[in-house]
């Protein structure tokens, strides 16, 4: 699995080329990265960041943030923010067999 910097670099290379093809009179040439490579890596970036989001929510709750603040920050409702957090904990427990009791305390 490529690291975060490599994934982001793929996206940035494709995006820079794509943007330049829309500039009148600019000959962009062949892209260094294909659109499919950019799509693949952007999907992986989204999955990684989404997977890490629960950790930031846990830290925010431990720091005293409310679920209302977390929901506003993530662009969701309070119910959805809590449900998303709980769903990650459920998967951690069921699939990986981890004890997530301390992480449930912030619900």
C-alpha angles and dihedrals in degrees: 000000000000117000123251094262092052092049092050092045091056090052094046093049092052093043093050091051092045093051092049092053087065094055109102113244094009117125104211097185123199116341117247088216127035123235089244091055090050091048092049093049094044089053090051091048091052091049092049095047092044089050091053096045094085090060091057091047090052091049091047091052091047088051090055102262116148126233086246090060092045091049091050091049094049095041094242138107122268089251093051094046091052093043092050091050093047091048091057090050091049091053092047089052099042102037102031099027092231124159104240098169094118090051091051091058091078093057 
